[in-house]
Amino acid sequence: MIKHYVKVALRLIKRSFLFSSINMLGFVFGMAAAFLIYLWVVDELTYDDCFPEVNCIYRTIEVNREPSGEIKESPSTVRSLTKVFREEFPQVEEASAIKYGELHTFETEGHKKISGHGVYVDSAFFRIFPFPVLEGNPEYISNNPDNVVLSELTAQKMFGKKPAVGQKLTYSGYGRERIYNVVAVVKIPSKSHIRFDIVYPMEAYGMGMMGYDWDHFRESIHVYVKMKAGDEGKMYQQELKSMSRALSKFGEKRTLLRFQSVKDIHLNTTFPDPCVKNHGNMATIYLFTALAILVIFMGAFNFTTLSTARASMRYKEIGVRKITGAKRKTLISQFLSESLVQAFISLILALALTELMLPLFNKFMDTEISLRLSWAVFFYILFGIVGIGCLAGSYPAFYLSSINPLLAFKGGQKTGKKGGLIKGLVCIQFIIALTLMLLTAIVFKQLHYMQNKDLGLDKENVVSVYTSLWYNVAGFKQELLRNPNVKSISMGAPIENLGEGEAHGDGNLFRWTNIDGQEDSLKMVMVFADGDFSKTFGLELIKGKLLESDFEKYWGDRNPGIVINEAAWKGMKVADPIGMELQMSTWGKMHIVGVVKDFNFQSLREKIKPAILYYSPEALSYMHIKIAPKHRQETLKFIQRKYEEMAVQDDLFVKDFSYQFFSDALNKNYAKEHQQSRMLLFFTVLAILIAMLGVFGLVALSTEQRTKEIGVRKVNGAHSDRIVKMFCMEYLKWVGIAFVVASPIGYYLMYRWLSEFAYQTAISWWLFILAGAVIAGITLLTVIGQTWRKASQNPVVSLRYE
């Protein structure tokens, strides 16, 4: 019986190839796009699953309550916690710490120089995080402070296909030379939140420079604990309560700890986390999942619409089957089998299209997803064939099987009351397409607004170069300034620290005494810069004088001058801030010498915060170079040449020359929006395509069914253009209804999305008109293209049609 159903279904596809192809194309496009998103969502939700027993591993988070009552969280904590956890809590199987370091340049024995980001780990690190080992044994790192472990990519850059274990690397810095031994090479899985190029033993940090108090030193140190598997890795209330107070061992009784599951780091980190650069976003997952579901159901709507519309062409077939004894259950099984066969064929084609599109998708989404047989793939196939197939074919199956055989032989009846179902499904497709168009338009409009908004600083033609220098840069600056295309140079903090580091928090608390003799305070963000910062970035001075930088004076100055922005002046609520003395617990006293106009170096999601410009040479490792817009390539080559000459003379210089434009770095703040805009555009085009395929099929079927009507109208004097106009008005009415419904839905979604930004573009009325006009225009072209041939046909041929 099943074999018979499949044969009938295949015969029907062959007989009505055009309509079946339109059905399956909608499925193929929809399911291929949805499958790509499905694989991506599964990949995101299983982040860090590359580590065994990942459910037992937690990252320690410090929780502080500010004087204002605000709760502040930080993933950086003291290394000594690892010893406390191991020795005092028997339910802890292992504890380890990792310290994220800076970019260093190494030289191989073959005189090849490579730069890489390093991390410092203790002996337990590779037991908690057993990265796949390609060479050697990573646990040997603890045997000697000069032992290091390389990532696979770094080893390939340094030694090519030669074995890396046993090789030696030389690092020159701080007036001395140090030789490291490579003891292992590990592969870093793409879904690991921990990334590095080279791994040092923790004991090597600061060796030869100064001793560190690990009980209080927290800079970029993350502590992990692995709970015993016998407890299923869960942290129960009693142990959680005692472990959360572990910092009291070091005299810090006000700071508590909470424990974040490693599986939550990628998608559920809600606090600043500058050491981990590959965070995901749950909102993006929800958005893409919703889009994938919409596209799948649009393909299902197409199938339901066209199958139901074709019902009138199968009335006699159904009547004959019923008269010859076919039961309704048999007919339902037959029609559902037809739907399942089409869904199966569509799914095979969708899987093939998915495989073809995966390389492009991986490049676009920066992933390494592959199509392999897994439970995720099996679930999708099962859902695609059974779920979507049955859902799409259920209404036609139950409707066709209920037709009265007498009515079938008399010519049947309309599909539903005046075709209400068909119109409703078509309207739903138009509503989805219009809503997606509005969302896409507002995302692109907001991106254009953010990239072109006046930020209060000149971000164009500023090249940022990492040098690792923080002293003795005057000579190098003067050497570069000899080139007339180099306009200004400022030493400053890393760009990511301006846009993603401390600036994403509320800053530090500064205190002062107001004119009434009372103590007041305000949180301000610290922007580390030198005296040329304002000139390089074109800051506008409002009051007082600009920041000055004197390297020699810095070390003995206990009350340095600072410059504040307008937001800080307003927040201080004083008439004249010049000369006022501020106090910060970490940096001591400082006095205000000037006020500059507000400038925004952060994402426009946030309002400009009160900020101070502060000269601290130890924090200035980047060179921001203002160059002329003309001869950019020649200027960059000049900078690189001088850089490489300086790198040979100064062992602190990072040997690899790399740069980025400041404007490009700022645009990275909107990486999520760029990703959303591209995906929305893709899904919008796909939704329009599927909707128009449905309209194409309906118009083709409608003109086929109404061939005699068209002939009669022409015999009675109707012109071809009038007949085409009749069809066009029918479909434009559906577009109009969809526009009325989609406009408030689109406005609400646009408003909600824009609410994430402190600085927003306007929701312009012309966006709605444009979206409606585009859908109406494409619909008209589709309808005219299909109906003109029939409308121009000789009425004699139309009236002979059977």
Buried (B, 14 or more C-beta within 10 A) or exposed (E): EEEEBBEBBBEBBEEBEEBBBBBBBBBBBBBBBBBBBBBBBBBBBBBBBBBEBBBBBBBBBBBEEEEEEEEBBBBBBBBBBBBBBBEEBEBBBBBBBBBBBEBBBBBBEEEEBBBBBBBBBBBBBBEBBBBEBBBBEBBBBBEBBBBBBBBBEBBBBBBEEEEBBEBBBBBBBEEEEBEBBBBBBBBBBBBBBBBBBBBBBBBBBEBEEEEBEBBEBBEBBBBBBBBBEEEEBEBEEEBEEEBBEBBEBBEBEEBBBBBBBBBBBBBEBEBBBBBBEBBBBEEBBEBBBEBBBBBBBBBBBBBBBBBBBBBBBBBBEBBEBBEEEBEBEBBBBBBBBBBBBBBBBBBEBBBEBBEEBBEEBBEBBEBEBEBEEEEBBEEBBEBBBEBBBBBBBBBBBBBBBEBBBEEBEEEBBEBBEEBEBBBBBBBBBBBBBBBBBBBBBBBBBBBEBBEEEEBBBBBEBBBBBBBBBBEEBEEBBEBBEEBEBBBBBBBBBBBBBBBBBBBBBBBBBBEBEEEEEEEBBBBBBBBBBBBBBBBBBBBEEBBBEBBBBBBEEBEEEEEBBBBBBBBBBEBBEBEEBBEBEBBBEEBEEBBBBBBBEBBBBBBBBBEBBBBBBBBBBEBBBBBBBBBEEEBBEEBBEBBBEBBEEBBEEBBBBBBBBEBBBBBEBBBBBBEBBBBBBBBBBBBBBBBBBBBBBBBBBBBBBBBBEBBBBBBBBBEEEBEBEEBBBBBBEBBBEBBBBBBEBBBEBBBEBBEEBBEBBEBBBEBEEEBBEBBBEBBBEBBBEBBBEBBBEBBBBEBEEBBEEE
